[in-house]
Amino acid sequence: MAASKSPAMEIEVGDHTVRLSSPDRVYFSERGETKLDLARYYESVGPGIVNALRERPCMLHRFPKGVDGPKVHQKRLPAGAPPWVETVRLHFPRYGLHADELCVTRLADVVWAVQMSTVEFHPWNSRRADTEKPDEWRIDLDPMPRCGFDKVRRAAATTHEILDELGAVGWPKTSGGSGLHVYVRIAPEWGFKDVRRGALAFAREVERRLPDDVTTTWWRRDRSPEDLFVDYNQNARDHTIAAAYSVRGNPRGTVSAPLRWEEITDAEPQDFTIATMPERFARLGDLHAGIDDAVFDFSTLLEWADRDEREGKDLPPEPDEADAS
């Protein structure tokens, strides 16, 4: 991809000024959106992306040459951050390492990360106040390669049904790829191992109700290519998925887009892009705006997990923590 020829520019974001270099560098080859377009996109959904990232450790997926080039998975805050950009320190005891990750508190933090070539934002499901106690339970409806989106829709409907039975409020969004995510706010009273146990118990209930569509099988090699995997492992420590409103690193510039439950029946994930989301956000606002006001008592799912284990169901091993690079 040709190097940018345009001079750097300055963007006023709230109380801060962000210098954006190479603003005309093409980042998304399908329609030709640039680095500046990416920054303007995040400005257009500012309240939504900040709400999704606020106070959370955040891994950055950076694409210095645009999304057709190499990707950098970055835990540590990139060098050169202005003094107002905040971080949170995470420890990785297995490796004897730590990482100071970006901790978004304002939109300027997001736009500065774009200056550092960030396209995707992958936050933890815990916050800076206690990074070891998640406050977000994540349900990841992850289709295998030959699983059609109709199965994802059915699993979403069943997920909604079970959440209603539990008295839990779920907040769905597209993954930005071929799946769906549903987030549920919980009190930060349990560690990652317990939240993963409860998430597995919920996933098994979805599997019981949709045995021909859904699997919780641990090993990928043992799943059918037509299966939908309910990925409870996204609740393990240091496992992250793209935030609501995060752009994804593909040529189309798809977005992990919050949805109303009733939209899922007709929604096509590829329709939600950096080009279409600004108008949608201006019209609908942040569909996840109320998530902090709907806290679910997660102890019910831990009771389900205890029941499953008494009945002889195995608890799969913890996935390895990623390294602290």
Buried (B, 14 or more C-beta within 10 A) or exposed (E): EEEBEBEEBEBEBEEBEBEBBBBEBBBBBBEEBBBBBBBBBBBBBBEBBBBBBBBBBBBBBBBEBBBBEEBBEBBBBBEEBEEEBBBBEBEBEEEEBBBBBBBBBBBBBBBBBBBBBBBBBBBBBBBBEEBEBBBBBBBBBBBBEEBEBEBBBBBBEBBBEBBEEBEBBBBBBBBBBBBBBBBBBBEBBBBBEBBBBBBBBBBBBBBEBBEEBBBBEBEEEEBEEBBBBBBBBBBBBBBBBBBBBBBBBBBBBBBBBBBEBEEBEEBEBBBBBBBBBBEBBEEEEBBBEEBEEEBBEBBBBBEBBEEBBEEEBEBBEEBEBBEBE
